[in-house]
Amino acid sequence: MTFSVILNNKYGSRTVKQLLEEDLLIPRKIRHFLRTKKHVLVNGRAVNWQSLVKEDDRIQLTFDEEDYPPKDIPFGQANLVEPLYQDQHIIIVNKPEGMKTHGNEPNELALLNHVSAYVGQTCYVVHRLDMETSGAVLFAKNPFILPILNRLLEEKKIWREYWAIVDGRLTAKHVIFRDKIGRDRHDRRKRVVDKRHGQSATTIVDSLKLFPQASLVKCRLETGRTHQIRVHLSYHGHAIIGDPLYSKCPAARLMLHAHCLSLTHPLTRQKITVEAKSQSFEQVLNLAKKENKKEKTNSK
């Protein structure tokens, strides 16, 4: 598969070598192919590695199959995809609860397979959500941009906001949990707070609305540990309602939803912010609001 990437340089004045190596994170082997095949054009002309590119210069990169060997996966069902944003390089979709982000077996169909069917080519997972969690998920449309997005994720430049309905009423309007998280030695599915051997984890929690026996909270992650929000909230006495692993409060689903995702596009420098909706999450939230109104009416 041969594909070309055309972009307007938004990185400022630098050499072609710096642009490809430091900004676009293109691996050394692929940079070698680009140079020897003269597959780098600046404003339509071939250039050498020390040529300077200026802001808004038009850069064209052409990749062959040997640069990025094709990764074939089975296509799923395109009609299961709810796109929130897409362009030549990325797509953000709204994942329903009960669907894996990616399969564990070669032929297992998951959101990745459905997104690839929707786009018409193999896509790549940038970050994942637990199967029980709904909301915004980011995918790369080509292998070229994947390491750039991975770096943004590592540098905490992809901003995600989660909504959760939790057991009990939070006493604090704003709290930061920094408990270390490790594996549960007795249940491989679970994670626990492990202050001695766990990995560092930071979750920022803000209370949005209080109900008689529950709270709607907003969570932001400074780290990305498995089950991080679920473990932190449960450990501090506010397990997410409907959590099959960490809560005793039943519900039709885990009441955790990736409500908002925001990033600055690494190639265009465009600010992208999307909000994802979940009908099942909002149904439970509306029910809680009605119960709250009844409580206030009865107390008068």
N, C-alpha and C positions, 0 to 999 in steps of 0.2 A: 504494500500500500504506500503510495506516494502522496504526501499532503504538504501544502504550503501554509505558512503563517505570515500574515501581513499585519504590521502594527506601526503606529506612529510613535517614535521614541519619546517617552515621557520621563526618561531617567537623567536628562541633562547631557552636557557635553562629556564625552568619554571615548576611549578607543573601542573598536569593534571587539577586541579581545576582552576588555573589561565588561562590555555590555553582555556578551554571551556567557562569560564565566561567572561574574559577580552578581549581575542583576537577573539574568534569565536562568542561571544555575544549570546550564547545559553541560552534561558530563563530558570529560576530556575526549573519550573515544568518538562521541558524536560531533564534538567541535572539530576534530581531525577530519572527519568525513565532510563536514560543511566546508572546511577550508580547501581540501584537495579537490572536491568536486565543484568548487566555486558556486556553492549553493547559498551564498549570502549576497544579497543585492541591497544597496543603499540608494534610494531614489532611482532605481532601475539599473544601476551600474554595479559591476563586480568590484570588490574592494579588498585591500590587504588587511591583515590583522591589526596593524597599527594606525589605520585610517581613523580619523576622528568622525564621530557622528554627533550631530547637534539635536537639540530638542525639536520634536516634530518632524525629523527626517523619517522618510518612509522606509521601513526595514522589511525585507522579504526573506524568509527562511524556507528552504525546501528540504523535506526529509524523505528518505527512501525507506524501504522495508527493512533493510539491514540496520538502519539507525534505531528504529523502534519496531522490533519484530511484532507482528500482530498477535494479540491476545484474544482468542475467540472464546466467547461464552454463549450459552444458549439464550436466545431472546425470550422474554416473557410476554406479558400482555400490555401493549402501549396504552390501552384504555384505562388501566389502573393508575396511571400517572397524573398527578395534579401539579403542573408546573407553576412556579411562583416567579421565576426569572430565568432567562437564558439568553446567551449570545453565542458567538463562534466557539468560545472556549469553555464556558461553564454552564451548568444548569442547577438551579435550586428547586427542589420539589417538596411537596407536603406529604410526609409519610403517614399513613394511617396506623393506628395501634394494631398490634397483632401481626405485624409483618416484619420480617428480618431485614436489616439494611443490606446484608449480603449473605449468601448461603455458605454453609460449612462443608458441603459436598459439591463435587464438580457439576452435577446436574440438578442441584437444588435451586429452585426459582425463588428469588427474593427481589427486593426493591431495585437493586442494581440491574438485574435482568430486565425488569419492566422498563426502567429508565433507558437502558441500551436499546430496547425495542422502540421506544418513543423517539429517541434521537436518530436511530438507524445505524448506529455503530457502537462498538464497545466503549463504555464509559468507565470511570475509575472513582472509587470511593475516597473522599477527602477526610470525612469523619463519619462516625456512625451513631445511631441511637439504639438503645435497647429495644428488643422486639415489642415490649409492652408500651413503649413511649411513642407518642405521635409528634409530628411537627416538621420544621424546616431542616432539610439535609442538603449539603452541597456535594456536587459531583463534578469531576473534570471531564471534559468531552474529548480530550486527547492527552497522550502521555507527555507531551511537551510542557504543558502548564502544571502538571501534577506536582513536581517537586517545588515549584514556586508557591503553590497553595499550601503544601505541607510546611514550608518554612513560615508562611504567614500564621498557620495554626500554632506552630511551636513558639512563635514570637508573640502569641496572644493578640494578633491583629485581625482575627476572625472572631467577632463578638457575637455571643449567643445568650439569649435570655429565655429562661424556662418559667412556666407557670405551674404551680402544684397546689392541690387542695390537700391539706394535712390535718391530722387528728389534733384536736385541742386548739386553744386560743393562744397565739404567741403573745408573750408579755412585752417583748421588745419590738420596736418599729424597725430597727435595723440591727443585724447581727452578722458577725463573720465567724464561720467555723473553720478551724485549722487542724482538726484531729487527723493524725496519720491513718492511712487505710491499708490493710493487708488482706490476705486470703483467710477465709474461715477454714480451719484445719479439719472441721467435722462435716462440712458441707461444701463441696467444690463449686456449687452454683453461687455461693454467697461471698460477700466481703464483710469485714468487720473493722472497727476502730482498733488499731494495733499501735499503741504509743511507743513501743520499743523497736519493732521491726518493720512497721508499715512505711509506705511511701508518703511523702508530704502531699497534702491536699487542702485546698482553700475554696470554700463555697461562701459567697456573699448572698445573704437572704434579707429581703425586705417584705414586710407585711403589707398587703394591699387591702384586705378586707377581713373583718372578723365576723364569724357566725356563732350561733349558740355553742356548738361543739366542734367547730372546725375553723380553719383559716385559709384564705387564698394568699399565697406567697409568690414572690418573684425571686428567682435564683439566678446568679451569674457564677460562672466557673473561672477560677484562676488556674486550675489544673484539670486534667481530664482522666481521672482514675475511674475504673469500672465501678458502676453503681454509686458514684460519688455523692450525688444529691440524695439518693435514697438512703444511703448509709448514714450520712451526717444528720439528716432530719430525724431518722429513726433513733439514732444514738441519743439525740437531745430531746427525746420524748414527743416528737411530732412526726410520726411515720406517715408516709404518703398514703392516703386512703386508696384501697384497692390494690396495694402492693402485695403480690403473692408470696414474696420472700421475707419482707420486713414489717408487715402490718397485720393487725388482727381486725382491721376495719374493712369489711367487704364492700365491693362496688363492682359494677359491670366491667370495669377496666382500671388499670393503673392511672391515677389522676395526675399524670406528669406530661406536660406538653411543651415542646420547643416552640415557643410563641414567636420569637423574633430572631433573625440572623442578619448581621451587618458586616460588610467589609469594604475596603477600597480596592477596586479591581487592579491587580498588579500590572496590567498592560495598558489600560486606558486611563487609570487614576480616577475613574468614576466611582462615586460613593453609591453603594448598593445596599438598600435596606428592604427586607421583606418581612411581612407578618403572615403567619400561618394560622388558619382557623381549624377547629375540630368540633364537629357537631356533637359528638358524644361527650366531650369535655364540657362544652357549653350547656348541654342538657343538665348535667349534674350541678354545674355552677348556678344555673337558674333555679334549680330545685332548692339549693342551699339559700339563695336569696329570698325565695318565697318563705322558707322556714324562718328566716331571720325577720321578715316582716310580721309573720304570725307571732313570733316571740315578743316583738316590740308592742304589737297591738294588745296582746294578752297581759302585758305588764302594766298597761295604762289603767 
